[in-house]
């Protein structure tokens, strides 16, 4: 409660943009990227980006040994596809 007796109101808004990025960590170069609204979930953009990378630069993806990502990309379907 505020000092005047009114209750707190929780407002949830997303502001800005998010950069989804696939990077070749050996050479520290971006190989795929996408800019979305901040409210877009990471995991929903992962497979489309990897599919695009596969069609455009399949050799890079076929030589990949590891794919690491943060917790936002934790999804059973994505892990099985990788």
C-alpha positions in Angstrom: 0.0 0.0 0.0 1.1 3.5 -0.7 1.2 6.1 2.1 -2.1 7.5 0.9 -3.8 4.1 1.2 -4.0 3.2 -2.5 -2.7 -0.2 -3.5 0.4 -0.8 -5.7 -0.3 -1.6 -9.3 2.1 -3.9 -11.1 2.5 -3.0 -14.8 4.3 -5.4 -17.1 5.6 -4.0 -20.4 8.3 -4.9 -22.7 10.3 -2.0 -24.2 12.9 -2.1 -26.9 14.4 -4.7 -29.1 16.2 -8.0 -28.8 19.1 -9.3 -30.8 19.1 -13.0 -31.5 22.6 -14.0 -32.5 24.4 -17.1 -33.7 28.2 -16.6 -33.4 31.2 -18.6 -34.6 33.0 -18.6 -31.2 36.4 -19.6 -32.7 36.6 -16.5 -34.9 34.1 -14.4 -32.8 32.1 -13.6 -35.9 28.3 -13.4 -36.2 26.9 -15.9 -38.7 23.2 -15.4 -38.2 21.1 -12.7 -36.5 17.7 -11.4 -36.1 16.3 -8.3 -34.4 12.8 -8.6 -32.8 10.6 -6.8 -30.4 11.8 -7.4 -26.8 8.6 -9.4 -26.0 9.5 -12.2 -28.5 10.6 -15.4 -26.9 14.1 -16.6 -27.6 13.2 -20.3 -28.2 10.6 -19.4 -30.9 13.4 -17.8 -33.0 16.0 -20.5 -32.6 14.9 -23.1 -35.1 14.0 -20.6 -37.8 17.5 -19.1 -37.4 19.2 -22.5 -37.5 17.1 -23.5 -40.5 18.1 -20.3 -42.3 21.8 -20.9 -41.4 21.6 -24.5 -42.7 20.2 -23.4 -46.1 22.5 -20.5 -46.5 25.7 -21.8 -44.9 25.3 -25.5 -44.4 29.0 -26.2 -44.3 29.4 -24.0 -41.2 26.6 -25.8 -39.4 27.9 -29.3 -40.4 31.3 -28.5 -39.0 29.9 -27.3 -35.7 30.9 -29.4 -32.7 29.0 -27.5 -30.0 25.9 -25.4 -29.8 25.6 -23.4 -26.5 22.9 -21.1 -25.5 21.5 -19.4 -22.4 18.5 -20.6 -20.5 16.0 -18.8 -22.8 16.7 -21.4 -25.4 16.1 -24.4 -23.2 13.4 -26.5 -25.0 13.1 -30.2 -25.6 12.2 -29.9 -29.2 15.1 -27.6 -29.9 17.6 -29.8 -28.2 16.3 -32.9 -30.1 16.6 -31.0 -33.4 20.1 -29.9 -32.7 
